[in-house]
Amino acid sequence: MTGFGLGEAPLGSGRLGVEIRGVNHRFLDVRVRVPRELAELAGFVEQVAREKLTRGRYEVVVRVEGAALGVPVLDRARARAAFKALTELRDELAPGSEVPLGLLAAIPDLFVSSVDREIELVREATRGAFEAATSALDGMRSREGLTLGGDLVRRLERIRQLARDIERRSPDVLEAHRKRLRERADRLRVTAELDVDLYRLEQEIAMFAERCDISEELTRLESHCSQLGSLLATDEAIGRRLDFLLQEMAREANTVGAKSPDAHISHAIVEVKAEIERMREQVQNVE
């Protein structure tokens, strides 16, 4: 989401420029700054920004150069009303004294830009400059995105590799537990001369297998990885969906870690969770 873009368009005898600065943000936050003479343009600029941008915090600055706003024009009706009010005040406070015209210069907004009468031309120039700025912004973000995308793909492949290792290891965990229980039963028969209920022994093994079955979690983890990989290959705004998928992947990894008593699997899950967390940090930069 980070980037900078600058665009310009001709307006009157000058130029109108739009500058966009984007930084990371969970949602879309647009802040607009326009010249005082174009204050009524702020709403239009924000509307255009929300049409073109989807996620991030953006500062949009509109600038004018040269005689873009035209020659200031006196608002005669406003000037007459102001002078009349001053004259009435003179008659009340100091009858017969002079009311200099220079006082009118201190009254704000008596002079207006002639461009106010051509607001559609201003909006057209603003939209053109904004589109040029977003094009430059997208170019910068695309270059950063290629690097970021490559990093996410590499980390995703590492997670899938670890998940495959865990899946291959899972049957060995059950077999090792079965072996330990049988060895313990054999020792009891020899040392304590106790008969071990083989049916109860098999029940214990079956219960352990059910408690430690992580096949469903691994299947869902692979499904999430597949969806995430597909999203990384698109040109759409995918930041929020990536964040959601990574959250679900972390949930499945936590469940696998909690269900498996095997040290090898536990170490692999720690690495999986570390890669997911690194990806989540990177995804905060993705629109």
N, C-alpha and C positions, 0 to 999 in steps of 0.2 A: 504493500500500500504506500510505501514511502516514495517520494519523487517530486520533481519540480517541472513545471511546464510554463512556457511563455508564448502568447499569441497576440497578433496585432491585426487591425483592420483599418482601412481608411475611413475617416469621418470628417466631413467639412473640409477645411484647409489643413487639417492635422491628422492625427492618428489616435485610435483608441486601443489600449493594450489591456490584456487580462493575464494575470499572474496567478498560478495555482501551486500551492505547496501542500503536499499530502504526507501525513504521518499515520502510524498505526493507531487503530481504534476498533473496539469491538463492534460498534455500530456506525451508522453514517452521521457525521456531525459536520455541518457546513457553516462557516463563518465568513461573512461578506463585508468588504470595505469598499466604498465608492466615494468619489469626490462629493463635496457638499452640494455642488450644483446638480449632481445626478442622484440625489438622495432617493427619489422615487423609483430609481432603477434597481435598488437593492433587492426588492421582492422578486423582480424578474430574474435577476442573476441567480438568486437562490433556487428558484424554480428550475432554471436551466441546469444548474449543478446537480440537483436531485434527479433529473432525467438522465444525466450522463454518468454519474458516479454511484457506486453501490455500497462501499464499505470503507471506513477510514475517517480521519479528521482532516478537513480541508480548509485552508485559508485562501479565499479568493479575493484578489485585490484588482480593482479596475482603476486604470490611470488614463489620463488624456494628455496629449502632447500637441504643441502648436496651437492653431486656432480651431481645434476640433469642436469646441463648444460655441463657435461663432462670436460675433461682436455683442457685448452686453447691451441690452435694450432697456430703456427706462420704462418702468411700469407707471404710466402717466396717471392712471386712475388712483393708484396707491399713493403717488406723490401728491396729487391734489388733496386727497383725504388727509394726509399727514400735515400738509401746509395749512389746511383749514383748521385742523385741531390745534396747531401751534398759534394760529391767529386768534382763535377763540380764547386760548389760555392767556395770550398777550393782553386782550381786551379786559380780561378778568383781573389780571395782576398788575399790568403796567400799560394802561390805555395811552395810545399815541406813540409808543415806542416802536422801533423798527424790528421786523422779524426777518433776519438775514436768511437767504436761500441756502447758505452754507450749512445751516442746521440739518437740512435734509440728508446731507452726506453721512450723518451719524445714525441714520435710521436704516436698519438692516433690510435686505431683500427688496430695495427699491429698484435695483438693476437685476434683470433676469437674463439668462442666456437665451439667445434666439433659437438654440437647439431645442428648447422646450416645446416649440411649435412643430418640431419634426421628430417627435419621440419614437415613431416607428423606424426612422432611419437609424436612430441611436440603438434601438433594440436589435436591429438587423446587424449593425456593426459589432455589437456586444456578442451576439450569438456566433458570428464568424470568428471573432477573436477567441472566444471561449473554446470553440471546436479546435482551433489551431493549438491552443494551450493544452487541451486534453490529449491531442495527438502526440505532442512532445512529452507530456507526462506519461502516457502509455508506453512510449518508446523507452523511456528510462526504466519504468517498472518492468517492462518485458525483459530487458537485459538482466535486471536483478532476479526476476522470476526464473529465468533459465538456470541460473546458478542454484537458486533455492530449490527448484524442482528436482534438479539432479541430486542434491543432498537428500531430499525426502525419499526419492526412489531408492537410493542406496540403503538408507536406514530401513525402509519397508522390506527390502529384500533380506536384510539381516534378520529382521523379526520373523519372516517366513522360514528362513533357514533354521533359526532356533526352535520354532514351533515344530518343524519336521523332526528335529533331533529329539525333542520331548516326546513326540508321538512314537518314534522308534524305541525310545527308552521305556515307555509306559508298560509294555508287557513284561519286561525284565523285572520291574518293581514288584508286580504280582507274583512272579515266579520266585523271586528272592524271598518274599514274605512266606510263601507256601513252604519253601525249603527250610526257613527258620523255624516255623511251627512244627514241621515234621521232625526236625532234629531235636527240638525241645521235648516233643512227645517221646522220642526214642530214649532220651536221657532219663526221663521220668520212669520209663519202664525198666531201665537198667538199674538206676541208682535207688529209686524208691519202690521198685517192684509194684508200680501202679499200672492198671490197665487204662488206656486212653480211649475214649469213645471216638472212633473214627468218623462217625456221622457228625458229632459235635465239632470235630476238627474241620471237616469240610464246610460245615455251616459258618464257622469262624472265618475261613478263607473266603467264602462267598460274600460274607458281610464286608470284609475288608475290600474285596474287589469292587463292591457297589459303592462304598464310601470314597474310594480313590479313583473311580472311573472319571476320566477327564476328556473322554472322546467328544462329548457334546460341546464342551467349552472350546476345544481345539478346532472343531468344525466351524463354530461361530466366529472364532478368531480368524480363520482362513477366509471366511466369507467377508468379514469386515476388511481384511487386507486386500481382497480382490476388488471390492467396491472402491476402496481408497485408491488403488492403482488405476482404476478406470477414470476416476475423477481427475487424477493428476495428468491424464492424457488429453483433457478437454481444455477449451479456451474460455470456459464460463467462470462466473464468480463462484468459487467453491469453498471459501475460507470457513464459513460456518458449518458446512457439511463435513469438511475434514475434521474440524474440531469435535463434532459430535461422534464421528466414527472412531477417533482416537480415544475419546472418553469411553466408548463401549469396548474398545480393545483393551484398555487398562482394566476395565471391570472383569473381562474374561481372564486376563492374566492373573489378577488377584485371586480369582476363584481357583484357578489351576494351582497356584502356589499354596493356597490354604488346604486343598484336598490331597496334595501329593506329599508323602513323608520322605521322598527320595532327595538326598542332598544334591545330586547331579541336576535333577529337574529344578530344584529350588534355586541353584546358581544360575541356570538358564533363564528362569523367570525374572530374576533380579536384572539380568541384562536386557531382557525383553522390555521390562518396565522402564529401564533407563532410556532405551531407544525411543519408546513411546513418549516419554516426558520431553526428550530433546525435540521430537517432531512437534509436540504440542506447542513448545516455545517458538519454533519456526513458523508454525501455522498462524500464529498471531500476526504475522507479517503478510498473510495472504488474503487478498480481497475475495 
